[in-house]
Amino acid sequence: MSASCPLELLKAHAVISRSWLWYPKANPSPGASGQSESLDSHEVLLWYGRGAHQDFDVCADDHCQRYQGVTKAFSGAAAEAVRATTGEFLRYNGTICDARFSKCCGGITERYATAWEDVAIPYLESINDGPVQPGSYNPETWIRSAPPAYCNTDDSELLSRVLPGFDQETRDFYRWQVEYTPEELADLIKSRLGVDLGPIP
């Protein structure tokens, strides 16, 4: 998010980010229980997905919530948001939450168990990102349409206040479409899965 966001949004983000970063330190054994393990001097603490940057708490990639370093996203308002929320964490049953978040929005969140590891975490369930929609939920209709969602906006003024410059380059972040020829699709499947499906009609 942009460091020029409204202060209350920056404060909410500071609490979320602090919780996400502190969670593996407060919960050496990741999962729904949130119980800590005692580690002796010969044990190594691992947290799911952190093996890619063993010497650092965070990295400068999507894996680490797009952390770009303090020099790239600093502002007086961002510093004030951190100061104003010092010591505040998101908690569930007294335990600091694994507060993963995404810069992308499809109008509905994903369950932790289907996105990360096969563990049920009660506070990371699938919910709509918008007003409650009456009627039944049909996945195909949901994907092929643009249902109301808080993140479904093309308000350029709002987006310029909320998104960093490099994220404003993408304008179709809510719904997008990619087209491949049958040959391109066959090559993609072969290169990614090592499976030759032959000609795709």
N, C-alpha and C positions, 0 to 999 in steps of 0.2 A: 504494500500500500504506500501511497505517497506521504511523505513527511509533512505535507501541507494540508492533510485531512483535518476536519474539525477536531478540537481537543478531546471531546468525549469519545469519539471514535478511536483516536490515538490511545486514550487511556484503556479502553476495552481491549484494544489490540495488545497493549503492553501486558495486561493481565493474562491474556490468552498465550502470548509468546513466552512469558515467564513460566507459566504452568507447563507448557509443552517442553521447554528446555529443562526444567527442574524435575519433571516426572521420572526419567530414568535414574536420576540420582536418589530420589526419594523411594523408588520402587525397584530395587535391583532385579527382582523377578517379575518381568512384565506379564500382564494378563489381567483378567477380570478381578482377581482376588485383591490385588494391590498390596499383598503382604510382602514384607522385606525378608530377605534371607541374610543370615550371618555369613560373612565371607572371611575365610582365614587368609593368611598371607600368601598361600599358594594358589588361591583361586583367582580367576580373571572374570571381571564383570562384563557381560555382553548385553546389549540391548538390540532388539530386532532392527536390522537395517543400518546399524551404525558402523559395521565393519569396514565400510568404504573410507572412513576417515578416523582411524583408530587413535590418532594423536590429538584430535580436536573434538570439542563438544558439538560444534556445528561446522557445516561446509557451505560453499557458495553455489549451491545448486538447488533444484526443486526438492530434492530429498530433505533438505534442511529448511523448508519453507521459504526458499529464495533469499536466504540471508546474504546480504551484499556487503557486510562490514559497516562499521560505524561512520566511516568517512563518506559513504555514498548516500546515506539516508538520514543525515543529521539535520536537525532544526531545533530552534528554541522550544517550539511546541512539542516536539517528540521528547526532548529532554524533560520538559515539564510533566508530560504524561507519565514518564517512568518514575519521576520523583513523587508525583501525586499518588501513585499506586504502589509505592514501595511496600514490600511484604505481602501484597495481595496475590492470592492464587485462586484458581477454580478448584473446588473440592467436591468430592462425592463420598458420602458417608465418612467425612473427616480426612479422606486421603486426597492428595493432589491429583488432579485429573491429567490424563494423557490428552492434551487439548490440540490434537492435530487439526489442521485447517487446510483449505485449498484456495488458490487464487482463481480457480475456474468454478463455474456454477452451471449446472444443467437443470436447476430448478428443484433438485431433490438431493439429499445427502446419501452417502453409501454407508452401509453397516461396516463396522470395523472388521468383522469376521470375513467379509467378502473382499475387502480391499487390502488388508495387511496380513493378518495371520488368523488361523481358525480358532479364535477365542471370542466369546461373547462378552462385550463390555456394555453394561446397561445404559450408560450415558452416551454411547456412540452408536445409536440406532439410526435408521433411515427416517428422515422427516422432510416434509415439503418446505422449500424456501420461499414461502409466500402465503397468501391468504388461503384458508382451508377451502378446498374445492368440493362442492357437493357432487354426489354421484360416484360411480365406481371408477377405479383406477385401471386404465388399460395401458400397459407398457408401450405398445406400438403407437397408439394415439399420442401418448406423452412425448415420445421421441420424435415423431413426425410433425408435431405442432410446436407452438411456442406458448405454453401455458403461463398464466400470470406467475411471476416470481419477483422477489425483491431485486434480484440481480439481472433481470431481463429489462435492460434499459439501453437506449441509444442517446440519452441526454449527454451531449458532449461536454457541457459545463460541469455536470456532476462527475463524469468519468475523469475529467482533467483534474478535479480536486482529490479524487480517491486513488487513482492509479498512477504509478510512476511512469515517466515518459516512455520507457521501452515497452511497457504493457499496453500503452495506448495505440500502438501500431496495429494491434489486432482488434478489428471492429466487430467481428462475428463470433464473439466468444461464447454466446449463449447457445446458438444453434449454428452448425456449420456443415458443409458437405464437401466430400472429396470424391472425385471420380477417377477410376482406373479402367484402362482397356482390358479385355480378357487376357491379353499377353502380359501386360504389366502386373495384373493380379496373380497370374501363374508364376511369374518370376519372383514376386514378393513372397508368396507362400513357399516356393522352393528355397529362397535365400534364408528365410526366417526359420522354417520348420524342417528343411532338408527333405521335403516331400515333393515329388514330381507328379502332379495331378493330370498331366497331359493337357490337351487343348480344353479350354473352358468356353462353352458355347455362349 
